[in-house]
Amino acid sequence: MKILIVVDMQKDFISGPLGTAEARAIVPYVAEKAKNTPRENLFVTLDTHQPNYMETNEGRHLPVPHCIEGTEGHALDNAIAAAVDGIPASRIIRKPTFGSVALPDMLRALPEPPTEIEFVGVCTGICVISNAMLCKAAFPEANIVIDAALCACVTPESHDTALNAMRLCQMEILHQGEEPWRK
């Protein structure tokens, strides 16, 4: 079973306080891929913080309030929301930190174990890599795939660093160098 995980394609990471031109550039491509993925093979993560974000460890290291539950910035980008319309609520993962420790358990509960888990979204060097590493540890025989052209990070350099780290961990990296924001 092939699974697609769309990571944190939320307004605050695209057009909000942590938005980047790179994140905006991948939106239509991520939306198209999600739209064409069977709902039973699709999961979506949402970075989910509370109003006390600035008092958390992450808030002290990244003092930019973002993805506060209940705010407009917590919502998926409109194009992404339309593309994942119809996904069961049980496939939307609200995670309070970079990686979702619940994700591997959710994948284990599927009718058949995943043979391929593909990741797209933001931020390559934080949430994409964290979730990919959790899945690699939980499913060592599954093919973990990162579509570099459908990921973005804080900078192109941090994107490449994360891709290289995932490649070292025996993950398959697709389309590196073909990112729409490199053109």
PAZAPA-4460 file (N, C-alpha, C; in steps of 0.05 Angstrom, whole numbers, plus 32768, in hexadecimal, padded with zeros to 4 digits):
% residues 183
    n_x    n_y    n_z   ca_x   ca_y   ca_z    c_x    c_y    c_z   seq   type   mol
   8011   7FE8   8000   8000   8000   8000   8012   8019   8000     1      M     A
   800C   802B   7FED   801B   8044   7FEC   800B   805A   7FFA     2      K     A
   8019   8069   800B   800D   807E   801C   801A   8098   8014     3      I     A
   800A   80AD   8014   8014   80C9   8010   800F   80D8   8029     4      L     A
   8023   80E5   8034   8021   80F6   804C   8026   8113   8043     5      I     A
   8012   8124   8045   8014   8141   803F   801A   814F   805A     6      V     A
   8032   815A   805C   803B   8165   8075   8038   8183   8077     7      V     A
   8027   818C   808A   8025   81A8   8093   8022   81BD   807D     8      D     A
   8012   81B8   8069   800D   81CB   8054   7FF8   81E0   805E     9      M     A
   8000   81EE   8073   7FEE   8201   8081   7FF5   821D   8079    10      Q     A
   7FE1   822E   807C   7FE4   824A   8074   7FFB   8258   8082    11      K     A
   8000   8253   809B   8017   8260   80A8   8032   8258   809D    12      D     A
   8034   8241   8090   804D   8238   8084   804F   8240   8066    13      F     A
   8038   8249   805B   8038   8250   803F   8037   826E   803A    14      I     A
   8023   827B   8046   8020   8298   8042   8021   82A7   805C    15      S     A
   8024   829A   8072   8024   82A7   808D   8040   82AD   8096    16      G     A
   8043   82AF   80B1   805C   82B9   80BC   8074   82A7   80B6    17      P     A
   8070   828E   80B0   8087   827C   80A9   8086   8274   808C    18      L     A
   8076   8282   807C   8073   827C   8060   808C   8283   8050    19      G     A
   8090   8275   803A   80A6   827A   8029   809D   8278   800C    20      T     A
   80AD   8285   7FFA   80A7   8283   7FDD   80A8   8265   7FD4    21      A     A
   80BB   8256   7FE0   80BE   823A   7FD9   80A4   822A   7FE1    22      E     A
   8099   822F   7FF8   8081   8222   8000   8069   8229   7FEE    23      A     A
   8067   8242   7FE7   8052   824B   7FD5   8055   823E   7FBA    24      R     A
   806D   823A   7FB1   8072   822E   7F96   8069   8211   7F94    25      A     A
   8069   8202   7FAA   8062   81E6   7FA9   8045   81E0   7FAC    26      I     A
   8035   81F4   7FB5   8019   81F0   7FBB   800A   81E2   7FA4    27      V     A
   800A   81ED   7F8C   7FFA   81E0   7F77   8002   81C3   7F71    28      P     A
   801B   81BD   7F74   8025   81A2   7F6E   801E   818E   7F85    29      Y     A
   8020   8198   7F9E   8017   8187   7FB4   7FF9   8182   7FB2    30      V     A
   7FEA   8198   7FAC   7FCD   8195   7FA9   7FC6   8181   7F94    31      A     A
   7FD3   8181   7F7D   7FCD   816F   7F67   7FD3   8152   7F70    32      E     A
   7FEA   814E   7F7D   7FF1   8133   7F86   7FDD   8129   7F9A    33      K     A
   7FD5   8139   7FAD   7FC2   8131   7FC2   7FA6   812B   7FB5    34      A     A
   7F9E   813C   7FA3   7F84   8138   7F95   7F83   811E   7F87    35      K     A
   7F99   8115   7F7C   7F9A   80FC   7F6D   7FA2   80E4   7F7D    36      N     A
   7FA3   80E7   7F97   7FA9   80D0   7FA9   7F8F   80C5   7FB5    37      T     A
   7F8B   80AB   7FB4   7F72   80A0   7FC0   7F71   80A8   7FDD    38      P     A
   7F59   80B0   7FE6   7F55   80B9   8002   7F60   80A5   8016    39      R     A
   7F5D   808B   8011   7F65   8077   8024   7F84   8075   8026    40      E     A
   7F92   8082   8014   7FAF   8082   8014   7FBB   809C   801C    41      N     A
   7FAB   80AF   8026   7FB4   80CA   802B   7FB2   80D1   8048    42      L     A
   7FC7   80DD   8053   7FC7   80E9   806E   7FD1   8105   806C    43      F     A
   7FC8   8116   807E   7FD0   8132   807F   7FD8   8139   809B    44      V     A
   7FEF   8146   809E   7FF6   8150   80B9   7FF2   816E   80BB    45      T     A
   7FEB   8176   80D3   7FE7   8192   80DA   7FF9   8199   80F2    46      L     A
   800B   81AC   80EF   801A   81B6   8105   8005   81C4   8117    47      D     A
   8003   81BD   8130   7FED   81C6   8141   7FF8   81D0   815C    48      T     A
   7FF7   81EA   815F   8001   81F6   8178   7FE9   8203   8187    49      H     A
   7FEE   8208   81A0   7FDA   8214   81B2   7FE1   8231   81B7    50      Q     A
   7FCF   8241   81C3   7FD5   825D   81C8   7FEE   8262   81D9    51      P     A
   7FF6   824E   81E9   800E   8251   81FA   8028   824A   81EA    52      N     A
   8027   8249   81D0   803E   8241   81BF   8058   824E   81C8    53      Y     A
   8058   8268   81CE   8071   8276   81D4   807D   826B   81EE    54      M     A
   806E   825E   81FF   8078   8252   8218   8084   8236   8214    55      E     A
   8081   822B   81FC   808A   8210   81F8   80A8   8210   81EF    56      T     A
   80B4   81F8   81F0   80D0   81F6   81E7   80D3   81FF   81CA    57      N     A
   80C1   81F7   81B9   80C2   8200   819D   80BF   821E   819B    58      E     A
   80AC   8229   81AA   80A8   8246   81AA   80C0   8256   81B3    59      G     A
   80CF   824B   81C6   80E7   8258   81CF   80FD   8257   81B9    60      R     A
   80FE   8242   81A9   8112   823F   8194   810A   824C   817A    61      H     A
   80F0   824C   8175   80E4   8259   815C   80CE   826C   8166    62      L     A
   80D6   8284   816E   80C2   8296   817A   80B0   82A4   8165    63      P     A
   80A3   8294   8155   8090   829E   8141   8077   828E   8145    64      V     A
   8062   829A   8152   8049   828B   8155   803E   8283   8139    65      P     A
   8037   826A   8137   802D   825F   811E   801C   8247   8123    66      H     A
   800A   8242   8110   7FF9   822A   8111   7FEB   8226   812C    67      C     A
   7FE2   823C   8137   7FD3   823B   8150   7FB7   8230   814A    68      I     A
   7FB0   821B   8157   7F96   820E   8152   7F80   8222   8154    69      E     A
   7F6E   8221   8140   7F57   8233   813F   7F5C   824D   8130    70      G     A
   7F75   8252   8128   7F7B   826A   8118   7F7B   8264   80FB    71      T     A
   7F79   8279   80EB   7F79   8276   80CE   7F94   8269   80C4    72      E     A
   7FA9   8270   80D1   7FC4   8265   80C9   7FC7   8248   80CE    73      G     A
   7FB6   823C   80E0   7FB7   821F   80E5   7FAA   8210   80CF    74      H     A
   7F98   821D   80BF   7F8A   820F   80AA   7F9C   8208   8093    75      A     A
   7F94   81F3   8085   7FA2   81EC   806C   7FA0   8202   8058    76      L     A
   7FB4   8205   8047   7FB2   8217   8030   7F98   8210   8021    77      D     A
   7F8B   8223   8016   7F71   821E   8008   7F73   8209   7FF2    78      N     A
   7F88   820B   7FE2   7F8B   81F7   7FCC   7F90   81DB   7FD7    79      A     A
   7F9F   81D9   7FEC   7FA4   81BF   7FF9   7F8A   81B4   8005    80      I     A
   7F7C   81C6   8013   7F62   81BD   8020   7F4F   81B2   800B    81      A     A
   7F4D   81C0   7FF4   7F3B   81B6   7FDF   7F45   819B   7FD4    82      A     A
   7F5F   8198   7FD2   7F6B   817F   7FC7   7F67   8167   7FDA    83      A     A
   7F66   816C   7FF4   7F63   8155   8007   7F46   8153   8011    84      V     A
   7F34   8162   8005   7F18   8160   800C   7F0E   8143   800B    85      D     A
   7F00   813B   8020   7EF6   8120   8021   7F07   810D   8030    86      G     A
   7F1F   8116   8038   7F30   8104   8049   7F23   8101   8064    87      I     A
   7F22   80E8   806E   7F16   80E5   8089   7F25   80F4   809E    88      P     A
   7F16   80FE   80B2   7F23   810D   80C8   7F39   80FD   80D6    89      A     A
   7F36   80E2   80D6   7F49   80D1   80E2   7F64   80D1   80D4    90      S     A
   7F65   80DC   80BC   7F7E   80DD   80AC   7F8B   80F8   80AE    91      R     A
   7F7F   810A   80BE   7F8B   8125   80C2   7F98   8124   80DE    92      I     A
   7FB2   8128   80DE   7FC1   8125   80F7   7FC9   8141   8102    93      I     A
   7FBE   8148   8118   7FC6   8161   8125   7FDD   815B   8138    94      R     A
   7FF5   8165   8131   800C   815E   8140   8017   8177   814F    95      K     A
   801E   8174   8168   8027   818B   8178   8045   8190   8175    96      P     A
   8053   817F   8166   8070   8183   8162   8077   817A   8146    97      T     A
   8090   817A   8140   8099   8175   8124   808F   815B   8118    98      F     A
   8094   8145   8127   808C   812B   811D   8075   8120   812C    99      G     A
   8063   8112   811F   804C   8106   812C   8053   80EA   8136   100      S     A
   8055   80E6   8150   805A   80CC   815A   8042   80BA   8156   101      V     A
   802A   80C5   8150   8012   80B5   814A   8012   80AA   812E   102      A     A
   8021   80B7   811C   8020   80AF   8100   8027   8092   80FB   103      L     A
   803D   8087   8106   8043   806B   8101   802D   8058   810B   104      P     A
   8021   805F   8122   800B   804E   812C   7FF3   804F   811A   105      D     A
   7FED   8067   810F   7FD7   8069   80FC   7FDC   8058   80E3   106      M     A
   7FF5   8058   80DA   7FFC   8048   80C2   7FFB   802A   80C8   107      L     A
   8003   8023   80E0   8002   8007   80E8   7FE5   7FFD   80E9   108      R     A
   7FD2   800F   80EE   7FB6   8007   80F0   7FA8   8003   80D4   109      A     A
   7FB6   8009   80BF   7FAB   8006   80A4   7FA6   7FE8   809F   110      L     A
   7F93   7FE2   808C   7F8D   7FC6   8086   7FA5   7FB6   807D   111      P     A
   7FB8   7FC4   8070   7FD1   7FB7   8068   7FE8   7FCA   806D   112      E     A
   8000   7FBF   8074   8016   7FD1   807A   801F   7FE1   8061   113      P     A
   8028   7FFA   8066   8031   8009   804F   804B   7FFE   8044   114      P     A
   804D   7FFD   8029   8066   7FF5   801C   8075   800D   8013   115      T     A
   8067   8024   8010   8074   803D   8008   8065   8054   8017   116      E     A
   8075   8065   8023   806A   807D   8031   8078   8095   8025   117      I     A
   8069   80A6   8017   8074   80BD   8009   806D   80D6   8019   118      E     A
   8080   80E8   801A   807C   8102   8029   807F   8119   8016   119      F     A
   806D   812C   8019   806E   8146   800B   8066   815B   801F   120      V     A
   806F   8174   801B   8066   818A   802D   807D   819A   8038   121      G     A
   8078   81A6   804F   808A   81B9   805C   808D   81B1   8079   122      V     A
   80A1   81B7   8084   80BB   81C2   807C   80CE   81A9   807A   123      C     A
   80DB   81A7   8063   80EC   8190   805E   80FE   8189   8075   124      T     A
   810B   819E   8080   811F   819A   8095   8115   8198   80B1   125      G     A
   80FB   8199   80B5   80F0   8198   80D0   80DA   8182   80D1   126      I     A
   80C3   8188   80C7   80AC   8176   80CA   80AC   815F   80B6   127      C     A
   80B5   8164   809D   80B6   814E   808A   80CB   8139   8093   128      V     A
   80E3   8142   809A   80F8   812F   80A2   80F0   8121   80BC   129      I     A
   80E3   812F   80CF   80DB   8122   80E8   80C7   810C   80E4   130      S     A
   80B3   8111   80D4   809F   80FC   80CE   80AA   80E6   80BD   131      N     A
   80BB   80EC   80AB   80C8   80D7   809A   80DA   80C5   80AB   132      A     A
   80E8   80D1   80BD   80FA   80C1   80CF   80E9   80AF   80E1   133      M     A
   80D3   80B9   80EC   80C2   80A8   80FC   80B7   8090   80EC   134      L     A
   80AF   8095   80D4   80A5   8080   80C3   80BB   806C   80BB   135      C     A
   80D3   8076   80B5   80E9   8064   80AE   80EF   8052   80C6   136      K     A
   80EF   805C   80DE   80F4   804B   80F6   80DE   8037   80FA   137      A     A
   80C5   803F   80F5   80AE   802E   80FA   80AA   8019   80E4   138      A     A
   80B2   8020   80CB   80AE   800F   80B4   80C8   800C   80A5   139      F     A
   80DC   7FFE   80B0   80F6   7FFE   80A4   80F7   7FF1   8088   140      P     A
   80E3   7FE0   8082   80E2   7FD3   8067   80D1   7FE2   8053   141      E     A
   80C3   7FF6   805C   80B3   8006   8049   80C6   801A   803B   142      A     A
   80BF   8020   8022   80CD   8034   8013   80C3   8050   801C   143      N     A
   80D5   805F   8029   80CE   807B   8031   80D8   808D   801B   144      I     A
   80C5   809D   8010   80CA   80AD   7FF8   80C5   80CA   7FFF   145      V     A
   80D8   80DC   7FF7   80D4   80F8   7FFA   80D4   8104   7FDE   146      I     A
   80BF   8111   7FD6   80BE   811F   7FBD   80C9   813B   7FC1   147      D     A
   80E2   813F   7FBB   80EF   8159   7FC0   80E2   8170   7FB2   148      A     A
   80D6   816B   7F9A   80C9   8180   7F8B   80AF   8189   7F98   149      A     A
   80A5   8179   7FAB   808C   8180   7FB8   8091   8186   7FD6   150      L     A
   80AA   818E   7FDC   80B1   8196   7FF8   80BF   81B1   7FF7   151      C     A
   80BE   81BF   800D   80CC   81D8   800F   80D5   81DC   802C   152      A     A
   80EA   81EC   8030   80F5   81F0   804B   80F9   820E   804F   153      C     A
   8105   8214   8065   810B   8230   806C   811C   823D   8056   154      V     A
   8131   822F   804D   8142   8238   8038   8147   8220   8025   155      T     A
   814F   8226   800C   8157   8210   7FFB   816E   81FF   8006   156      P     A
   8180   820B   8015   8197   81FD   8020   818D   81EA   8036   157      E     A
   817B   81F2   8047   8171   81E0   805C   8160   81CA   8050   158      S     A
   8152   81CF   803A   8143   81BB   802B   8157   81A5   8022   159      H     A
   816D   81AD   8015   8180   819A   800B   818E   818B   8021   160      D     A
   8194   8198   8037   81A0   818A   804E   818E   8175   8059   161      T     A
   8174   817A   805B   8161   8167   8065   815E   814F   8051   162      A     A
   815D   8155   8038   815C   8140   8024   8174   812E   8025   163      L     A
   818B   8139   8028   81A4   8129   802A   81A3   8118   8043   164      N     A
   8199   8123   805A   8197   8113   8072   8184   80FB   806E   165      A     A
   816E   8100   8061   815B   80EA   805D   8166   80D6   8049   166      M     A
   8175   80DF   8036   8181   80CC   8023   8195   80BA   8032   167      R     A
   81A4   80C5   8045   81B7   80B5   8055   81A8   80A0   8066   168      L     A
   818F   80A6   806C   817F   8093   807C   816F   8080   806A   169      C     A
   8178   807D   8051   816E   806A   803E   8151   8070   8035   170      Q     A
   814B   808A   8034   8131   8092   8028   8136   809A   800B   171      M     A
   8121   8096   7FFB   8123   809C   7FDF   811B   80BA   7FDB   172      E     A
   812D   80C9   7FCE   8128   80E5   7FC9   8122   80E8   7FAB   173      I     A
   810A   80F2   7FA5   8102   80F6   7F89   8104   8114   7F82   174      L     A
   810B   8119   7F69   8109   8134   7F5D   8119   814A   7F6A   175      H     A
   812F   8143   7F79   8140   8158   7F84   814C   8167   7F6D   176      Q     A
   814C   8182   7F6E   8155   8193   7F59   813F   819B   7F46   177      G     A
   8128   818F   7F48   8111   8195   7F36   80FC   81A5   7F45   178      E     A
   8102   81AF   7F5D   80EE   81BE   7F6C   80E5   81D6   7F5C   179      E     A
   80CB   81DC   7F5C   80C1   81F3   7F4C   80CD   820D   7F55   180      P     A
   80D5   8210   7F6E   80E0   8229   7F77   80FE   822C   7F6F   181      W     A
   810A   8218   7F64   8126   821A   7F5A   8127   8226   7F3E   182      R     A
   8110   8227   7F31   8110   8230   7F15   810F   824E   7F12   183      K     A
***
